[in-house]
Amino acid sequence: MTRPVPEAAAVPSPCIGICRMDARSGWCEGCLRSLDEIAAWSTMSEADKRQVWQQLPLRQQAGTAPAGRNDGSRE
């Protein structure tokens, strides 16, 4: 699901354009972020963005990701 994010690079958004919130988990079905994470993304520090990225595989393993999720990203 995730690709390594180089330390020197700006951290990309995990958005893949599937923007539906899962009522059970509270995470977006496309990027697996919470509404608070999505809203704050543009003002988060690079370190905070990396922390969100590190949580995504755990969220995916919890069974909240839709079939066919890829690791492409879009803002």
N, CA, C and O atoms as a CHARMM CRD file, in Angstrom:
* protein
*
  300
    1    1 MET  N      0.82000  -1.19000   0.00000 PROA 1      0.00000
    2    1 MET  CA     0.00000   0.00000   0.00000 PROA 1      0.00000
    3    1 MET  C      0.86000   1.24800   0.00000 PROA 1      0.00000
    4    1 MET  O      0.67000   2.11700  -0.85100 PROA 1      0.00000
    5    2 THR  N      1.77400   1.36200   0.90200 PROA 2      0.00000
    6    2 THR  CA     2.53100   2.60500   0.96600 PROA 2      0.00000
    7    2 THR  C      3.89300   2.44100   0.32900 PROA 2      0.00000
    8    2 THR  O      4.42400   1.33700   0.21000 PROA 2      0.00000
    9    3 ARG  N      4.42900   3.54800  -0.06800 PROA 3      0.00000
   10    3 ARG  CA     5.78100   3.56100  -0.59600 PROA 3      0.00000
   11    3 ARG  C      6.62700   4.36200   0.36900 PROA 3      0.00000
   12    3 ARG  O      6.10700   5.25300   1.04000 PROA 3      0.00000
   13    4 PRO  N      7.90300   4.07800   0.45800 PROA 4      0.00000
   14    4 PRO  CA     8.73800   4.85900   1.36200 PROA 4      0.00000
   15    4 PRO  C      8.76200   6.32300   0.93500 PROA 4      0.00000
   16    4 PRO  O      8.79900   6.62800  -0.25700 PROA 4      0.00000
   17    5 VAL  N      8.74200   7.20600   1.89500 PROA 5      0.00000
   18    5 VAL  CA     8.79400   8.63400   1.61700 PROA 5      0.00000
   19    5 VAL  C     10.18500   9.11700   1.99400 PROA 5      0.00000
   20    5 VAL  O     10.55500   9.07300   3.16700 PROA 5      0.00000
   21    6 PRO  N     10.96700   9.58000   1.01000 PROA 6      0.00000
   22    6 PRO  CA    12.31200  10.07400   1.32600 PROA 6      0.00000
   23    6 PRO  C     12.25100  11.20500   2.34400 PROA 6      0.00000
   24    6 PRO  O     11.36700  12.06000   2.28400 PROA 6      0.00000
   25    7 GLU  N     13.19000  11.20200   3.26900 PROA 7      0.00000
   26    7 GLU  CA    13.20800  12.21200   4.32800 PROA 7      0.00000
   27    7 GLU  C     13.27500  13.63300   3.77500 PROA 7      0.00000
   28    7 GLU  O     12.64100  14.53200   4.32700 PROA 7      0.00000
   29    8 ALA  N     14.02400  13.85400   2.70400 PROA 8      0.00000
   30    8 ALA  CA    14.20500  15.20500   2.17500 PROA 8      0.00000
   31    8 ALA  C     13.03400  15.67200   1.31300 PROA 8      0.00000
   32    8 ALA  O     12.87900  16.87100   1.08100 PROA 8      0.00000
   33    9 ALA  N     12.22500  14.75400   0.84700 PROA 9      0.00000
   34    9 ALA  CA    11.13500  15.10400  -0.05800 PROA 9      0.00000
   35    9 ALA  C      9.92000  15.61200   0.71300 PROA 9      0.00000
   36    9 ALA  O      9.69600  15.23800   1.86400 PROA 9      0.00000
   37   10 ALA  N      9.14300  16.46700   0.05900 PROA 10     0.00000
   38   10 ALA  CA     7.86700  16.87500   0.63500 PROA 10     0.00000
   39   10 ALA  C      6.97600  15.63900   0.68000 PROA 10     0.00000
   40   10 ALA  O      6.94700  14.85800  -0.27100 PROA 10     0.00000
   41   11 VAL  N      6.26000  15.46200   1.76500 PROA 11     0.00000
   42   11 VAL  CA     5.43200  14.27000   1.93700 PROA 11     0.00000
   43   11 VAL  C      4.15600  14.44200   1.12300 PROA 11     0.00000
   44   11 VAL  O      3.41000  15.39600   1.34400 PROA 11     0.00000
   45   12 PRO  N      3.89200  13.52600   0.17900 PROA 12     0.00000
   46   12 PRO  CA     2.69400  13.64500  -0.65500 PROA 12     0.00000
   47   12 PRO  C      1.44100  13.23700   0.10500 PROA 12     0.00000
   48   12 PRO  O      1.50500  12.49800   1.08700 PROA 12     0.00000
   49   13 SER  N      0.32800  13.72000  -0.35600 PROA 13     0.00000
   50   13 SER  CA    -0.95500  13.31300   0.20200 PROA 13     0.00000
   51   13 SER  C     -1.23300  11.87100  -0.20800 PROA 13     0.00000
   52   13 SER  O     -0.91200  11.48200  -1.33200 PROA 13     0.00000
   53   14 PRO  N     -1.82100  11.07200   0.67400 PROA 14     0.00000
   54   14 PRO  CA    -2.18700   9.71200   0.29900 PROA 14     0.00000
   55   14 PRO  C     -3.51100   9.63000  -0.47200 PROA 14     0.00000
   56   14 PRO  O     -3.96300   8.53500  -0.80400 PROA 14     0.00000
   57   15 CYS  N     -4.12500  10.76400  -0.75300 PROA 15     0.00000
   58   15 CYS  CA    -5.41100  10.78300  -1.45400 PROA 15     0.00000
   59   15 CYS  C     -5.30200  10.10100  -2.81300 PROA 15     0.00000
   60   15 CYS  O     -4.37100  10.34900  -3.58000 PROA 15     0.00000
   61   16 ILE  N     -6.28800   9.22500  -3.09700 PROA 16     0.00000
   62   16 ILE  CA    -6.34600   8.55900  -4.40400 PROA 16     0.00000
   63   16 ILE  C     -7.64400   8.89900  -5.13500 PROA 16     0.00000
   64   16 ILE  O     -7.97600   8.27700  -6.14400 PROA 16     0.00000
   65   17 GLY  N     -8.36900   9.88200  -4.62300 PROA 17     0.00000
   66   17 GLY  CA    -9.57100  10.34500  -5.30100 PROA 17     0.00000
   67   17 GLY  C    -10.81800   9.51700  -5.02300 PROA 17     0.00000
   68   17 GLY  O    -11.83000   9.69500  -5.69900 PROA 17     0.00000
   69   18 ILE  N    -10.77100   8.62300  -4.05200 PROA 18     0.00000
   70   18 ILE  CA   -11.95500   7.87800  -3.60900 PROA 18     0.00000
   71   18 ILE  C    -12.31400   8.47700  -2.25700 PROA 18     0.00000
   72   18 ILE  O    -11.78100   8.06800  -1.22600 PROA 18     0.00000
   73   19 CYS  N    -13.20400   9.43200  -2.26800 PROA 19     0.00000
   74   19 CYS  CA   -13.46000  10.24100  -1.07500 PROA 19     0.00000
   75   19 CYS  C    -14.82600   9.90700  -0.47900 PROA 19     0.00000
   76   19 CYS  O    -15.81500  10.60500  -0.70200 PROA 19     0.00000
   77   20 ARG  N    -14.84300   8.82100   0.28100 PROA 20     0.00000
   78   20 ARG  CA   -16.05000   8.39000   0.99800 PROA 20     0.00000
   79   20 ARG  C    -15.61400   7.99800   2.40300 PROA 20     0.00000
   80   20 ARG  O    -14.64700   7.25700   2.58000 PROA 20     0.00000
   81   21 MET  N    -16.32900   8.49800   3.39100 PROA 21     0.00000
   82   21 MET  CA   -15.99500   8.17300   4.77400 PROA 21     0.00000
   83   21 MET  C    -16.69600   6.88400   5.18300 PROA 21     0.00000
   84   21 MET  O    -17.89100   6.71200   4.94400 PROA 21     0.00000
   85   22 ASP  N    -15.94800   5.99000   5.79600 PROA 22     0.00000
   86   22 ASP  CA   -16.48500   4.74100   6.32000 PROA 22     0.00000
   87   22 ASP  C    -17.07700   5.03700   7.69200 PROA 22     0.00000
   88   22 ASP  O    -16.35700   5.45200   8.60000 PROA 22     0.00000
   89   23 ALA  N    -18.37600   4.82800   7.85100 PROA 23     0.00000
   90   23 ALA  CA   -19.05600   5.15300   9.10500 PROA 23     0.00000
   91   23 ALA  C    -18.54300   4.29900  10.26300 PROA 23     0.00000
   92   23 ALA  O    -18.53000   4.75400  11.40700 PROA 23     0.00000
   93   24 ARG  N    -18.13100   3.09600   9.98200 PROA 24     0.00000
   94   24 ARG  CA   -17.66000   2.18500  11.03300 PROA 24     0.00000
   95   24 ARG  C    -16.30400   2.61500  11.58000 PROA 24     0.00000
   96   24 ARG  O    -16.11300   2.68200  12.79400 PROA 24     0.00000
   97   25 SER  N    -15.36900   2.90300  10.68900 PROA 25     0.00000
   98   25 SER  CA   -13.99900   3.21800  11.12400 PROA 25     0.00000
   99   25 SER  C    -13.75800   4.71200  11.32800 PROA 25     0.00000
  100   25 SER  O    -12.90800   5.10400  12.12800 PROA 25     0.00000
  101   26 GLY  N    -14.51600   5.55300  10.59600 PROA 26     0.00000
  102   26 GLY  CA   -14.26600   6.99000  10.63600 PROA 26     0.00000
  103   26 GLY  C    -13.15600   7.42400   9.69600 PROA 26     0.00000
  104   26 GLY  O    -12.74100   8.58300   9.72100 PROA 26     0.00000
  105   27 TRP  N    -12.66500   6.50400   8.86100 PROA 27     0.00000
  106   27 TRP  CA   -11.58900   6.80000   7.92000 PROA 27     0.00000
  107   27 TRP  C    -12.13200   6.86700   6.49700 PROA 27     0.00000
  108   27 TRP  O    -13.13000   6.22900   6.16000 PROA 27     0.00000
  109   28 CYS  N    -11.45600   7.64800   5.68300 PROA 28     0.00000
  110   28 CYS  CA   -11.79600   7.72300   4.26800 PROA 28     0.00000
  111   28 CYS  C    -11.52900   6.35900   3.63700 PROA 28     0.00000
  112   28 CYS  O    -10.49700   5.74300   3.90300 PROA 28     0.00000
  113   29 GLU  N    -12.44700   5.88900   2.81200 PROA 29     0.00000
  114   29 GLU  CA   -12.27400   4.59100   2.15600 PROA 29     0.00000
  115   29 GLU  C    -11.14100   4.59700   1.15000 PROA 29     0.00000
  116   29 GLU  O    -10.60000   3.53800   0.83200 PROA 29     0.00000
  117   30 GLY  N    -10.76900   5.75800   0.64200 PROA 30     0.00000
  118   30 GLY  CA    -9.69100   5.83700  -0.33800 PROA 30     0.00000
  119   30 GLY  C     -8.31400   5.97100   0.28400 PROA 30     0.00000
  120   30 GLY  O     -7.40700   5.20100  -0.02900 PROA 30     0.00000
  121   31 CYS  N     -8.15900   6.94900   1.16300 PROA 31     0.00000
  122   31 CYS  CA    -6.81400   7.22900   1.69800 PROA 31     0.00000
  123   31 CYS  C     -6.61000   6.76300   3.13000 PROA 31     0.00000
  124   31 CYS  O     -5.48900   6.79600   3.63700 PROA 31     0.00000
  125   32 LEU  N     -7.67100   6.33300   3.78400 PROA 32     0.00000
  126   32 LEU  CA    -7.61600   5.81900   5.15700 PROA 32     0.00000
  127   32 LEU  C     -7.26600   6.86900   6.20300 PROA 32     0.00000
  128   32 LEU  O     -6.79200   6.53500   7.28800 PROA 32     0.00000
  129   33 ARG  N     -7.50100   8.14500   5.87400 PROA 33     0.00000
  130   33 ARG  CA    -7.29400   9.20100   6.87200 PROA 33     0.00000
  131   33 ARG  C     -8.62500   9.58400   7.50900 PROA 33     0.00000
  132   33 ARG  O     -9.69100   9.36900   6.93100 PROA 33     0.00000
  133   34 SER  N     -8.54800  10.14900   8.70000 PROA 34     0.00000
  134   34 SER  CA    -9.74200  10.68500   9.35900 PROA 34     0.00000
  135   34 SER  C    -10.07400  12.04700   8.74600 PROA 34     0.00000
  136   34 SER  O     -9.26000  12.63500   8.03400 PROA 34     0.00000
  137   35 LEU  N    -11.26800  12.53000   9.03300 PROA 35     0.00000
  138   35 LEU  CA   -11.63600  13.87000   8.55100 PROA 35     0.00000
  139   35 LEU  C    -10.68800  14.92200   9.10800 PROA 35     0.00000
  140   35 LEU  O    -10.31200  15.85800   8.40300 PROA 35     0.00000
  141   36 ASP  N    -10.30200  14.77300  10.37000 PROA 36     0.00000
  142   36 ASP  CA    -9.37300  15.73700  10.96800 PROA 36     0.00000
  143   36 ASP  C     -8.02500  15.71400  10.25300 PROA 36     0.00000
  144   36 ASP  O     -7.44100  16.76900  10.00700 PROA 36     0.00000
  145   37 GLU  N     -7.52300  14.52400   9.91400 PROA 37     0.00000
  146   37 GLU  CA    -6.25200  14.41700   9.19900 PROA 37     0.00000
  147   37 GLU  C     -6.34400  15.02300   7.80600 PROA 37     0.00000
  148   37 GLU  O     -5.42500  15.70500   7.35400 PROA 37     0.00000
  149   38 ILE  N     -7.44800  14.77000   7.13800 PROA 38     0.00000
  150   38 ILE  CA    -7.64700  15.32200   5.79300 PROA 38     0.00000
  151   38 ILE  C     -7.69500  16.85700   5.85500 PROA 38     0.00000
  152   38 ILE  O     -7.04700  17.53800   5.06100 PROA 38     0.00000
  153   39 ALA  N     -8.46000  17.38200   6.79500 PROA 39     0.00000
  154   39 ALA  CA    -8.61100  18.83300   6.91800 PROA 39     0.00000
  155   39 ALA  C     -7.29900  19.51800   7.28800 PROA 39     0.00000
  156   39 ALA  O     -7.03400  20.63400   6.84200 PROA 39     0.00000
  157   40 ALA  N     -6.48800  18.86400   8.09000 PROA 40     0.00000
  158   40 ALA  CA    -5.25400  19.48300   8.57500 PROA 40     0.00000
  159   40 ALA  C     -4.05700  19.23800   7.66800 PROA 40     0.00000
  160   40 ALA  O     -2.99900  19.83100   7.88000 PROA 40     0.00000
  161   41 TRP  N     -4.19600  18.38000   6.66500 PROA 41     0.00000
  162   41 TRP  CA    -3.04000  17.94600   5.87300 PROA 41     0.00000
  163   41 TRP  C     -2.17900  19.10000   5.36700 PROA 41     0.00000
  164   41 TRP  O     -0.95500  19.04900   5.48600 PROA 41     0.00000
  165   42 SER  N     -2.78400  20.11700   4.81700 PROA 42     0.00000
  166   42 SER  CA    -2.00700  21.20600   4.20700 PROA 42     0.00000
  167   42 SER  C     -1.23000  22.03300   5.23000 PROA 42     0.00000
  168   42 SER  O     -0.29000  22.73700   4.86400 PROA 42     0.00000
  169   43 THR  N     -1.60700  21.95900   6.49800 PROA 43     0.00000
  170   43 THR  CA    -0.89400  22.72000   7.51800 PROA 43     0.00000
  171   43 THR  C     -0.05300  21.83300   8.44000 PROA 43     0.00000
  172   43 THR  O      0.61600  22.34100   9.34000 PROA 43     0.00000
  173   44 MET  N     -0.08000  20.53400   8.22700 PROA 44     0.00000
  174   44 MET  CA     0.71400  19.60500   9.05200 PROA 44     0.00000
  175   44 MET  C      2.19600  19.73900   8.73700 PROA 44     0.00000
  176   44 MET  O      2.58800  20.07900   7.62100 PROA 44     0.00000
  177   45 SER  N      3.00000  19.46500   9.74100 PROA 45     0.00000
  178   45 SER  CA     4.44600  19.40100   9.51200 PROA 45     0.00000
  179   45 SER  C      4.75500  18.14000   8.70500 PROA 45     0.00000
  180   45 SER  O      3.95100  17.20900   8.66000 PROA 45     0.00000
  181   46 GLU  N      5.91200  18.12000   8.07800 PROA 46     0.00000
  182   46 GLU  CA     6.32100  16.94300   7.32200 PROA 46     0.00000
  183   46 GLU  C      6.40400  15.71800   8.25400 PROA 46     0.00000
  184   46 GLU  O      6.04700  14.61000   7.85300 PROA 46     0.00000
  185   47 ALA  N      6.86400  15.91500   9.46800 PROA 47     0.00000
  186   47 ALA  CA     6.95600  14.81500  10.44200 PROA 47     0.00000
  187   47 ALA  C      5.57000  14.27000  10.77100 PROA 47     0.00000
  188   47 ALA  O      5.38900  13.05600  10.86000 PROA 47     0.00000
  189   48 ASP  N      4.58900  15.15500  10.95300 PROA 48     0.00000
  190   48 ASP  CA     3.22600  14.70200  11.23900 PROA 48     0.00000
  191   48 ASP  C      2.63800  13.95200  10.04900 PROA 48     0.00000
  192   48 ASP  O      1.93300  12.95900  10.23100 PROA 48     0.00000
  193   49 LYS  N      2.92200  14.41700   8.83300 PROA 49     0.00000
  194   49 LYS  CA     2.44300  13.71400   7.63500 PROA 49     0.00000
  195   49 LYS  C      3.04300  12.31500   7.57100 PROA 49     0.00000
  196   49 LYS  O      2.35400  11.35700   7.22100 PROA 49     0.00000
  197   50 ARG  N      4.32700  12.19500   7.90700 PROA 50     0.00000
  198   50 ARG  CA     4.96800  10.87400   7.90800 PROA 50     0.00000
  199   50 ARG  C      4.32500   9.95600   8.94600 PROA 50     0.00000
  200   50 ARG  O      4.18600   8.75500   8.71400 PROA 50     0.00000
  201   51 GLN  N      3.93800  10.51400  10.07600 PROA 51     0.00000
  202   51 GLN  CA     3.26900   9.71000  11.09600 PROA 51     0.00000
  203   51 GLN  C      1.93900   9.17200  10.58100 PROA 51     0.00000
  204   51 GLN  O      1.59100   8.02000  10.84200 PROA 51     0.00000
  205   52 VAL  N      1.20000   9.99300   9.85700 PROA 52     0.00000
  206   52 VAL  CA    -0.06000   9.53100   9.27300 PROA 52     0.00000
  207   52 VAL  C      0.22800   8.39600   8.28400 PROA 52     0.00000
  208   52 VAL  O     -0.43100   7.35800   8.31900 PROA 52     0.00000
  209   53 TRP  N      1.20800   8.59600   7.40900 PROA 53     0.00000
  210   53 TRP  CA     1.57200   7.56100   6.43700 PROA 53     0.00000
  211   53 TRP  C      1.93100   6.25200   7.14000 PROA 53     0.00000
  212   53 TRP  O      1.58400   5.17600   6.65400 PROA 53     0.00000
  213   54 GLN  N      2.61700   6.33400   8.26800 PROA 54     0.00000
  214   54 GLN  CA     3.01300   5.12800   8.99300 PROA 54     0.00000
  215   54 GLN  C      1.81000   4.37800   9.54900 PROA 54     0.00000
  216   54 GLN  O      1.88500   3.16400   9.74100 PROA 54     0.00000
  217   55 GLN  N      0.72400   5.05600   9.80700 PROA 55     0.00000
  218   55 GLN  CA    -0.47300   4.42300  10.34700 PROA 55     0.00000
  219   55 GLN  C     -1.33500   3.76000   9.27000 PROA 55     0.00000
  220   55 GLN  O     -2.14300   2.88400   9.58100 PROA 55     0.00000
  221   56 LEU  N     -1.17600   4.16200   8.02300 PROA 56     0.00000
  222   56 LEU  CA    -2.04600   3.66200   6.95900 PROA 56     0.00000
  223   56 LEU  C     -1.99500   2.14500   6.77000 PROA 56     0.00000
  224   56 LEU  O     -3.05000   1.53400   6.60100 PROA 56     0.00000
  225   57 PRO  N     -0.81700   1.50700   6.79100 PROA 57     0.00000
  226   57 PRO  CA    -0.80700   0.04200   6.64500 PROA 57     0.00000
  227   57 PRO  C     -1.57700  -0.66000   7.76300 PROA 57     0.00000
  228   57 PRO  O     -2.22900  -1.67500   7.51900 PROA 57     0.00000
  229   58 LEU  N     -1.50900  -0.13800   8.97000 PROA 58     0.00000
  230   58 LEU  CA    -2.25500  -0.73700  10.08600 PROA 58     0.00000
  231   58 LEU  C     -3.75100  -0.59600   9.87200 PROA 58     0.00000
  232   58 LEU  O     -4.52200  -1.50900  10.16500 PROA 58     0.00000
  233   59 ARG  N     -4.14400   0.53900   9.36700 PROA 59     0.00000
  234   59 ARG  CA    -5.57000   0.75700   9.08100 PROA 59     0.00000
  235   59 ARG  C     -6.03100  -0.16800   7.96000 PROA 59     0.00000
  236   59 ARG  O     -7.13700  -0.70800   8.00500 PROA 59     0.00000
  237   60 GLN  N     -5.17700  -0.34600   6.95400 PROA 60     0.00000
  238   60 GLN  CA    -5.52700  -1.23700   5.85100 PROA 60     0.00000
  239   60 GLN  C     -5.67000  -2.66800   6.36100 PROA 60     0.00000
  240   60 GLN  O     -6.60000  -3.37400   5.97000 PROA 60     0.00000
  241   61 GLN  N     -4.76700  -3.09500   7.22000 PROA 61     0.00000
  242   61 GLN  CA    -4.83100  -4.44200   7.78000 PROA 61     0.00000
  243   61 GLN  C     -6.09200  -4.64700   8.61100 PROA 61     0.00000
  244   61 GLN  O     -6.57800  -5.77000   8.74000 PROA 61     0.00000
  245   62 ALA  N     -6.61900  -3.57100   9.16900 PROA 62     0.00000
  246   62 ALA  CA    -7.84200  -3.65500   9.96200 PROA 62     0.00000
  247   62 ALA  C     -9.06300  -3.90200   9.07400 PROA 62     0.00000
  248   62 ALA  O    -10.17400  -4.08300   9.57200 PROA 62     0.00000
  249   63 GLY  N     -8.84800  -3.90800   7.74900 PROA 63     0.00000
  250   63 GLY  CA    -9.92500  -4.24700   6.83100 PROA 63     0.00000
  251   63 GLY  C    -10.76900  -3.08800   6.36700 PROA 63     0.00000
  252   63 GLY  O    -11.90700  -3.28900   5.94200 PROA 63     0.00000
  253   64 THR  N    -10.24900  -1.88600   6.43500 PROA 64     0.00000
  254   64 THR  CA   -11.05000  -0.72400   6.04200 PROA 64     0.00000
  255   64 THR  C    -10.78200  -0.26000   4.62700 PROA 64     0.00000
  256   64 THR  O    -11.51000   0.59400   4.12100 PROA 64     0.00000
  257   65 ALA  N     -9.75000  -0.79600   3.96200 PROA 65     0.00000
  258   65 ALA  CA    -9.40800  -0.33300   2.61700 PROA 65     0.00000
  259   65 ALA  C    -10.25700  -1.05800   1.57500 PROA 65     0.00000
  260   65 ALA  O    -10.50800  -2.25500   1.71200 PROA 65     0.00000
  261   66 PRO  N    -10.69800  -0.35600   0.54700 PROA 66     0.00000
  262   66 PRO  CA   -11.46300  -0.99300  -0.51800 PROA 66     0.00000
  263   66 PRO  C    -10.56700  -1.89100  -1.35900 PROA 66     0.00000
  264   66 PRO  O     -9.35300  -1.69800  -1.40900 PROA 66     0.00000
  265   67 ALA  N    -11.16200  -2.85800  -2.00800 PROA 67     0.00000
  266   67 ALA  CA   -10.40100  -3.72200  -2.90800 PROA 67     0.00000
  267   67 ALA  C     -9.80800  -2.88300  -4.01900 PROA 67     0.00000
  268   67 ALA  O    -10.44600  -1.95100  -4.50800 PROA 67     0.00000
  269   68 GLY  N     -8.58900  -3.21000  -4.42100 PROA 68     0.00000
  270   68 GLY  CA    -7.96800  -2.51900  -5.53000 PROA 68     0.00000
  271   68 GLY  C     -7.26200  -1.23200  -5.15700 PROA 68     0.00000
  272   68 GLY  O     -6.85200  -0.48300  -6.04300 PROA 68     0.00000
  273   69 ARG  N     -7.10800  -0.95500  -3.87900 PROA 69     0.00000
  274   69 ARG  CA    -6.38600   0.26400  -3.48600 PROA 69     0.00000
  275   69 ARG  C     -4.98800   0.20000  -4.05400 PROA 69     0.00000
  276   69 ARG  O     -4.32100  -0.83300  -3.99100 PROA 69     0.00000
  277   70 ASN  N     -4.55400   1.31400  -4.61000 PROA 70     0.00000
  278   70 ASN  CA    -3.18700   1.38200  -5.11600 PROA 70     0.00000
  279   70 ASN  C     -2.44100   2.41300  -4.30100 PROA 70     0.00000
  280   70 ASN  O     -3.00100   3.00400  -3.37800 PROA 70     0.00000
  281   71 ASP  N     -1.19400   2.63200  -4.63100 PROA 71     0.00000
  282   71 ASP  CA    -0.42100   3.59200  -3.84900 PROA 71     0.00000
  283   71 ASP  C     -0.17900   4.90800  -4.59200 PROA 71     0.00000
  284   71 ASP  O      0.72900   5.66400  -4.24700 PROA 71     0.00000
  285   72 GLY  N     -0.99300   5.17400  -5.60800 PROA 72     0.00000
  286   72 GLY  CA    -0.90500   6.46700  -6.28700 PROA 72     0.00000
  287   72 GLY  C     -1.41800   7.54300  -5.34800 PROA 72     0.00000
  288   72 GLY  O     -2.21500   7.26900  -4.45100 PROA 72     0.00000
  289   73 SER  N     -0.96900   8.73400  -5.55200 PROA 73     0.00000
  290   73 SER  CA    -1.45100   9.79200  -4.66600 PROA 73     0.00000
  291   73 SER  C     -1.86100  11.00500  -5.47800 PROA 73     0.00000
  292   73 SER  O     -1.33900  11.27400  -6.56000 PROA 73     0.00000
  293   74 ARG  N     -2.82500  11.73100  -4.90700 PROA 74     0.00000
  294   74 ARG  CA    -3.28000  12.99100  -5.48300 PROA 74     0.00000
  295   74 ARG  C     -3.61900  13.90400  -4.34400 PROA 74     0.00000
  296   74 ARG  O     -4.00600  13.43900  -3.27200 PROA 74     0.00000
  297   75 GLU  N     -3.48400  15.18800  -4.54600 PROA 75     0.00000
  298   75 GLU  CA    -3.84200  16.16800  -3.50600 PROA 75     0.00000
  299   75 GLU  C     -5.28900  16.26600  -3.42700 PROA 75     0.00000
  300   75 GLU  O     -5.81300  17.03200  -2.61800 PROA 75     0.00000
